[in-house]
Amino acid sequence: MNDASLTHLVTELLWLVLMTSLPVVVVASVVGILVSLFQALTQIQDQTLQFMIKLLAVALMLMVTYHWLGALLLGYTRQVLLQIGVHGG
């Protein structure tokens, strides 16, 4: 495997990490901001409320997107294994 193909695979891996983590990070950020705003408006200062709601939102987001995330990871794995087979490890 030459340097160009290895660089290409690493670049695709970094994009894959970005694309798979982006939905979860966005949901956690938006939910965190909304809960913080709600807590500021109602004077509720319980930190476990914010943690629990964010945890549930992230878990729900992972359940909704698991098929898409799995397909992305499986496609990348197939591509890497095919490259290893073509170039002989």
Sequence and secondary structure as in RCSB ss.txt:
>XXXX:A:sequence
MNDASLTHLVTELLWLVLMTSLPVVVVASVVGILVSLFQALTQIQDQTLQFMIKLLAVALMLMVTYHWLGALLLG
YTRQVLLQIGVHGG
>XXXX:A:secstr
  HHHHHHHHHHHHHHHHHHHHHHHHHHHHHHHHHHHHHHHHT   HHHHHHHHHHHHHHHHHHHHHHHHHHHHH
HHHHHHHHHHHHT 
